[in-house]
Amino acid sequence: MSATTKPTACLALADGTVFYGKGFGATGVTTAELCFNTAMTGYQEIMTDPSYAGQVVTFTFPHIGNTGVTPEDDETQDPVAEGMVVKWDPTEPSNWRATSDLSDWLEKRGRIGIGGIDTRRLTRAIRQQGAPHVALAHDPDGNFDLENLVAKARSFPGLVGLDLAGKVTCAQSYRWDEMRWAWPDGFPKQDKPVHKVVAIDYGAKRNILRCLASAGCDVTVLPATATAEDVLAHNPDGIFLSNGPGDPAATGAYAVPMIQSVLNDTDLPVFGICLGHQMLALALGANTIKMNHGHHGANHPVKDKTTGKVEITSMNHGFTVDSQSLPKGVTETHISLFDGSNCGIAMDDRPVFSVQYHPEASPGPMDSYYLFERFADAMSARK
């Protein structure tokens, strides 16, 4: 945006700092927590990841929008992140798969974007202050009530204590048989499943469900509030706990009793990812804590303590499991090489395990896909 161009969008932080830029997508005002994501691909998958509920995403990579959007890359039906902040205005898409451009896609789905922002400065502020509360406004006429916007940012309640999984979960159960994308036919169907899996939807990404199907699973997805009786009524071979948004302790109020009941009454293999990892940790007696600015990106190194190998992973979380609170009989299996925070746990005597990061690679590397195979192997061994 040139110095003579009137700004059509602004980002107001709770501390009174205001960033001006050029708006795109929907118009209006939204309030949220602000985070940054360092991934160089996958902006559409990030915006439709239910784990971003209640957040505006700052993209540190400047080329956002250049591949357009396609329905095949949606992780859920509509964008869940409240808005996006980018350095350069989105360009016309150059991609044979694109069916729309980013700005039109955001506008139709009610999400605000702002371009022309010094995202380096903004990212430094997030790292130094912690994830700030913000108000993001887009007005084509450039009329902004800054005092009101700052007040809106300050009145945002934050994510601590919020159960957002209940807002993004499915309304009713459904079956899933779509497998991972493969050239040239797209998404094949799993027609020869080996294992029956119940997946608890705390905000499940589609590509996680595809990975389960590709690992030989017949997947039934249940809402986040499903009881142990609901789960076991399907006679599953294993239980999967999905990713999701919000404060784990708040979601745990109803999720933890279900998990504990399943663990106490059965010997079923259990596998959790992201919020599902945190739900399992809480059910086993550990605690979770809010991070300063969280982990959001597709290049996070994680060490597998059981093998010594390092995996490059995709992450998206603002809370973490306190490894110091893990009880006897539960081992820390993975750690972040950025800050040493917990990234995986497992029960010592049962096939019950989980990871903080995203092995489904959407977006991100595929170093950790083996975890889906480990889950399938555990179900085979039990049989």
C-alpha positions as CSV (number, residue, x, y, z in Angstrom):
1,M,0.0,0.0,0.0
2,S,1.5,3.3,-1.0
3,A,1.9,6.2,1.3
4,T,-0.9,8.2,-0.5
5,T,-3.4,5.4,-0.5
6,K,-6.1,5.6,2.2
7,P,-6.0,2.5,4.4
8,T,-9.1,0.3,4.1
9,A,-8.4,-2.0,7.0
10,C,-6.7,-1.7,10.4
11,L,-5.6,-4.1,13.2
12,A,-5.9,-2.7,16.7
13,L,-4.0,-4.4,19.6
14,A,-5.2,-4.2,23.1
15,D,-2.1,-2.2,24.1
16,G,-3.3,0.6,21.8
17,T,-0.9,-0.2,18.9
18,V,-2.6,0.1,15.5
19,F,-1.5,-1.3,12.1
20,Y,-3.0,0.1,8.9
21,G,-3.3,-1.8,5.6
22,K,-5.5,-2.8,2.7
23,G,-8.5,-4.9,3.4
24,F,-9.7,-7.8,1.4
25,G,-12.3,-10.5,1.9
26,A,-15.3,-9.6,4.0
27,T,-16.0,-6.2,5.6
28,G,-16.8,-5.5,9.2
29,V,-15.0,-6.0,12.5
30,T,-13.9,-9.2,14.4
31,T,-12.1,-9.7,17.7
32,A,-9.8,-12.5,18.5
33,E,-6.4,-13.7,19.8
34,L,-3.6,-13.0,17.4
35,C,-1.0,-15.6,16.5
36,F,1.5,-16.1,13.8
37,N,2.1,-19.1,11.5
38,T,5.5,-19.7,9.7
39,A,4.3,-22.2,7.1
40,M,5.2,-21.5,3.5
41,T,2.3,-23.4,2.1
42,G,-1.2,-24.4,3.1
43,Y,-2.9,-21.1,3.9
44,Q,-6.2,-22.5,3.0
45,E,-5.8,-25.6,5.2
46,I,-4.7,-23.2,8.0
47,M,-7.7,-21.0,7.7
48,T,-10.1,-24.0,7.7
49,D,-8.4,-25.8,10.6
50,P,-10.9,-25.8,13.4
51,S,-8.0,-25.5,15.9
52,Y,-7.8,-21.8,14.9
53,A,-11.2,-20.9,16.3
54,G,-11.0,-17.6,18.1
55,Q,-7.8,-16.5,16.4
56,V,-6.6,-14.2,13.7
57,V,-3.5,-15.6,11.9
58,T,-0.5,-13.6,10.9
59,F,1.3,-15.3,8.0
60,T,5.1,-14.7,8.1
61,F,5.5,-16.0,4.6
62,P,4.6,-13.1,2.2
63,H,3.2,-15.0,-0.8
64,I,-0.3,-15.7,0.5
65,G,-3.0,-16.2,-2.1
66,N,-0.8,-17.0,-5.1
67,T,-2.2,-20.5,-5.5
68,G,-5.8,-19.5,-5.0
69,V,-8.2,-21.9,-3.3
70,T,-9.9,-25.2,-4.1
71,P,-12.6,-27.1,-2.2
72,E,-10.3,-30.2,-2.1
73,D,-8.0,-28.4,0.3
74,D,-10.6,-27.4,2.9
75,E,-10.1,-29.0,6.3
76,T,-13.7,-28.3,7.2
77,Q,-16.6,-26.8,5.4
78,D,-15.8,-23.1,6.0
79,P,-12.9,-21.0,7.4
80,V,-12.7,-21.2,11.2
81,A,-9.9,-18.7,11.8
82,E,-11.4,-15.3,12.4
83,G,-9.2,-13.5,9.9
84,M,-5.8,-13.2,8.3
85,V,-2.9,-10.7,8.3
86,V,-0.4,-10.7,5.4
87,K,2.5,-8.7,4.2
88,W,1.6,-8.4,0.5
89,D,-1.9,-8.2,-1.0
90,P,-3.0,-11.5,-2.4
91,T,-2.3,-11.8,-6.1
92,E,-4.2,-13.5,-8.9
93,P,-3.9,-17.3,-8.5
94,S,-1.5,-19.2,-10.6
95,N,-2.4,-22.9,-10.1
96,W,-4.2,-25.4,-12.2
97,R,-6.1,-26.6,-9.2
98,A,-7.5,-23.2,-8.2
99,T,-11.3,-22.7,-8.5
100,S,-11.4,-19.2,-6.9
101,D,-9.1,-16.5,-5.6
102,L,-8.4,-16.0,-1.9
103,S,-10.1,-12.7,-1.5
104,D,-13.4,-13.8,-3.1
105,W,-13.3,-17.0,-1.0
106,L,-12.9,-15.1,2.2
107,E,-15.6,-12.6,1.3
108,K,-18.2,-15.3,0.6
109,R,-17.3,-17.0,3.9
110,G,-17.4,-13.9,6.0
111,R,-13.7,-13.7,6.9
112,I,-11.6,-10.5,7.0
113,G,-8.1,-10.1,5.5
114,I,-5.6,-7.3,5.8
115,G,-2.5,-6.8,3.6
116,G,0.4,-4.4,3.5
117,I,1.3,-5.1,7.1
118,D,4.9,-5.3,8.5
119,T,4.5,-8.9,9.6
120,R,8.0,-9.1,10.9
121,R,7.3,-6.3,13.4
122,L,4.0,-7.8,14.3
123,T,5.5,-11.2,14.8
124,R,8.2,-9.8,17.1
125,A,5.4,-8.1,19.1
126,I,3.6,-11.4,19.5
127,R,6.7,-13.2,20.6
128,Q,7.6,-10.4,23.1
129,Q,4.1,-9.7,24.5
130,G,2.5,-13.1,24.1
131,A,-0.5,-13.7,21.9
132,P,-2.3,-10.3,22.1
133,H,-6.0,-9.7,21.8
134,V,-6.9,-7.7,18.7
135,A,-9.8,-6.1,16.7
136,L,-9.5,-6.5,12.9
137,A,-11.6,-4.1,10.8
138,H,-12.2,-3.8,7.1
139,D,-14.1,-0.7,5.7
140,P,-13.7,0.2,2.0
141,D,-14.3,3.8,2.9
142,G,-11.5,3.8,5.5
143,N,-13.6,5.0,8.4
144,F,-12.3,3.6,11.7
145,D,-13.2,4.4,15.3
146,L,-9.8,3.6,16.8
147,E,-10.9,4.2,20.4
148,N,-13.8,1.8,19.9
149,L,-11.6,-0.8,18.2
150,V,-9.0,-0.8,20.9
151,A,-11.8,-1.1,23.5
152,K,-13.1,-4.1,21.6
153,A,-9.7,-5.7,21.6
154,R,-9.4,-5.2,25.4
155,S,-12.8,-6.6,26.0
156,F,-12.0,-9.9,24.1
157,P,-12.2,-12.5,26.9
158,G,-9.2,-14.6,25.6
159,L,-9.0,-18.3,25.1
160,V,-8.2,-19.4,28.7
161,G,-11.3,-21.1,30.1
162,L,-13.1,-21.3,26.8
163,D,-14.5,-24.5,25.5
164,L,-14.4,-24.0,21.7
165,A,-14.5,-27.6,20.8
166,G,-18.2,-27.7,21.5
167,K,-18.7,-25.0,18.9
168,V,-16.8,-26.6,16.1
169,T,-17.6,-30.3,16.6
170,C,-20.1,-32.1,14.4
171,A,-23.8,-32.0,15.3
172,Q,-24.3,-35.7,14.8
173,S,-22.2,-38.8,14.1
174,Y,-21.2,-39.8,10.6
175,R,-19.1,-42.3,8.7
176,W,-15.8,-41.4,6.9
177,D,-14.2,-43.5,4.1
178,E,-12.3,-41.0,2.0
179,M,-8.5,-41.7,1.9
180,R,-5.5,-39.4,1.2
181,W,-5.3,-37.6,-2.1
182,A,-3.5,-39.5,-4.8
183,W,-2.7,-38.7,-8.4
184,P,-4.6,-38.8,-10.8
185,D,-8.0,-39.5,-9.3
186,G,-8.0,-37.4,-6.1
187,F,-9.5,-39.0,-3.0
188,P,-10.1,-42.7,-3.3
189,K,-12.5,-44.6,-1.0
190,Q,-11.6,-47.1,1.6
191,D,-13.6,-50.2,0.6
192,K,-11.6,-52.8,2.4
193,P,-11.2,-51.5,6.0
194,V,-9.5,-53.7,8.6
195,H,-10.2,-51.8,11.8
196,K,-13.3,-50.1,13.2
197,V,-12.3,-46.8,14.8
198,V,-14.4,-44.2,16.6
199,A,-13.0,-40.7,16.2
200,I,-14.0,-38.1,18.7
201,D,-14.5,-34.8,16.9
202,Y,-13.1,-31.9,19.0
203,G,-12.5,-30.0,15.7
204,A,-11.2,-32.8,13.5
205,K,-9.4,-31.9,10.3
206,R,-10.4,-33.9,7.2
207,N,-6.9,-35.0,6.3
208,I,-6.5,-36.7,9.7
209,L,-9.7,-38.7,9.0
210,R,-8.2,-39.5,5.5
211,C,-5.0,-40.7,7.1
212,L,-7.0,-43.0,9.4
213,A,-8.9,-44.4,6.4
214,S,-5.7,-44.8,4.5
215,A,-4.3,-46.8,7.4
216,G,-7.1,-49.3,6.9
217,C,-9.7,-47.9,9.3
218,D,-13.5,-47.8,9.0
219,V,-14.1,-44.4,10.8
220,T,-17.2,-43.4,12.7
221,V,-17.0,-39.8,13.9
222,L,-18.8,-38.8,17.1
223,P,-19.4,-35.3,18.6
224,A,-17.1,-34.0,21.3
225,T,-19.7,-34.6,23.9
226,A,-20.0,-38.3,23.2
227,T,-20.1,-40.5,26.3
228,A,-18.2,-43.7,26.9
229,E,-21.5,-45.6,26.3
230,D,-21.9,-43.8,22.9
231,V,-18.3,-44.8,22.0
232,L,-18.4,-48.4,23.0
233,A,-21.8,-49.0,21.4
234,H,-20.0,-49.0,18.1
235,N,-17.8,-51.9,19.3
236,P,-14.6,-50.2,18.0
237,D,-11.1,-51.7,17.7
238,G,-9.6,-48.4,18.6
239,I,-10.4,-44.8,19.6
240,F,-9.0,-41.7,18.1
241,L,-9.1,-38.3,19.8
242,S,-8.9,-35.4,17.4
243,N,-7.4,-31.9,17.3
244,G,-9.4,-28.9,18.2
245,P,-9.4,-25.3,19.6
246,G,-9.7,-23.6,23.0
247,D,-8.6,-24.3,26.5
248,P,-8.1,-28.1,27.1
249,A,-9.1,-27.8,30.7
250,A,-12.5,-26.4,29.7
251,T,-13.1,-29.1,27.1
252,G,-11.9,-31.6,29.6
253,A,-14.9,-31.0,31.8
254,Y,-16.9,-33.4,29.7
255,A,-14.1,-35.1,27.6
256,V,-12.0,-36.4,30.4
257,P,-14.7,-38.5,32.2
258,M,-15.4,-40.3,28.8
259,I,-11.7,-41.0,28.2
260,Q,-11.1,-42.2,31.8
261,S,-14.2,-44.5,31.6
262,V,-12.9,-46.0,28.3
263,L,-9.4,-46.5,29.8
264,N,-10.8,-48.1,32.9
265,D,-13.3,-50.4,31.3
266,T,-11.5,-51.6,28.1
267,D,-8.0,-52.4,26.8
268,L,-8.6,-50.5,23.5
269,P,-5.8,-48.7,21.7
270,V,-6.2,-45.0,21.9
271,F,-4.4,-42.4,19.7
272,G,-4.7,-38.6,20.2
273,I,-3.5,-35.6,18.2
274,C,-3.2,-31.9,19.3
275,L,-6.2,-31.2,21.6
276,G,-6.8,-35.0,21.7
277,H,-3.3,-35.3,23.1
278,Q,-4.1,-32.8,25.8
279,M,-7.4,-34.5,26.6
280,L,-5.6,-37.8,27.0
281,A,-2.9,-36.2,29.3
282,L,-5.6,-34.6,31.4
283,A,-7.5,-38.0,31.6
284,L,-4.2,-39.6,32.8
285,G,-3.7,-37.0,35.6
286,A,-1.5,-34.4,34.0
287,N,-2.0,-30.7,33.6
288,T,-2.0,-28.2,30.7
289,I,-0.8,-24.6,30.6
290,K,-1.2,-21.6,28.3
291,M,1.9,-20.9,26.2
292,N,3.3,-17.4,25.6
293,H,2.7,-17.4,21.8
294,G,2.2,-21.1,21.0
295,H,3.6,-23.2,18.2
296,H,2.1,-22.5,14.7
297,G,4.0,-23.7,11.6
298,A,5.1,-26.5,9.4
299,N,8.9,-26.6,10.2
300,H,9.0,-27.5,13.9
301,P,11.7,-30.1,14.9
302,V,10.6,-32.7,17.4
303,K,12.7,-35.4,18.9
304,D,11.3,-38.9,19.4
305,K,12.9,-39.9,22.7
306,T,12.3,-43.6,22.2
307,T,14.3,-43.7,18.9
308,G,16.4,-40.6,19.1
309,K,15.2,-39.6,15.6
310,V,14.2,-36.0,14.8
311,E,11.0,-35.3,12.8
312,I,10.1,-32.0,11.1
313,T,6.5,-31.5,12.0
314,S,3.4,-29.3,11.6
315,M,2.1,-27.6,14.7
316,N,-0.8,-25.5,15.8
317,H,-1.4,-25.1,19.5
318,G,-1.5,-22.4,22.2
319,F,-1.6,-24.7,25.2
320,T,0.8,-27.4,26.1
321,V,1.0,-30.4,28.4
322,D,3.1,-29.8,31.5
323,S,5.6,-32.6,31.3
324,Q,6.4,-32.2,35.0
325,S,2.9,-33.2,35.9
326,L,2.9,-36.5,34.0
327,P,2.0,-39.3,36.5
328,K,3.9,-42.6,37.1
329,G,3.2,-45.0,34.3
330,V,3.1,-42.3,31.6
331,T,6.2,-41.5,29.6
332,E,7.1,-38.4,27.7
333,T,7.9,-39.7,24.2
334,H,8.5,-36.6,22.1
335,I,9.8,-33.1,22.9
336,S,10.1,-29.8,20.9
337,L,13.6,-29.0,19.9
338,F,12.6,-25.3,19.9
339,D,11.7,-24.9,23.5
340,G,11.7,-28.4,25.1
341,S,8.0,-28.4,25.6
342,N,6.1,-31.7,25.6
343,C,5.1,-33.1,22.2
344,G,4.1,-36.7,23.0
345,I,3.1,-39.2,25.7
346,A,2.4,-42.9,26.0
347,M,1.2,-45.2,28.7
348,D,4.0,-47.7,29.7
349,D,1.9,-50.8,29.6
350,R,-0.8,-50.2,27.1
351,P,-1.1,-49.0,23.4
352,V,-2.4,-45.6,24.5
353,F,-0.4,-42.7,23.0
354,S,-0.7,-39.2,21.6
355,V,1.3,-36.3,20.1
356,Q,0.9,-32.6,20.2
357,Y,1.8,-32.0,16.6
358,H,0.0,-32.9,13.3
359,P,1.3,-36.0,11.5
360,E,-1.3,-35.7,8.8
361,A,0.8,-33.2,6.9
362,S,-1.9,-30.7,5.9
363,P,0.0,-28.5,5.5
364,G,3.5,-29.7,6.4
365,P,6.0,-32.6,6.1
366,M,5.1,-36.3,6.3
367,D,7.8,-37.4,8.7
368,S,5.3,-38.5,11.3
369,Y,2.8,-40.5,9.2
370,Y,4.1,-43.6,10.9
371,L,2.0,-42.8,13.9
372,F,-1.2,-43.8,12.0
373,E,0.5,-47.1,11.1
374,R,1.5,-47.5,14.7
375,F,-2.2,-47.1,15.7
376,A,-3.3,-49.6,13.1
377,D,-0.6,-52.1,14.3
378,A,-1.8,-51.7,17.9
379,M,-5.3,-52.6,16.8
380,S,-4.0,-55.6,14.8
381,A,-2.0,-56.8,17.8
382,R,-5.0,-56.6,20.1
383,K,-7.0,-58.8,17.7
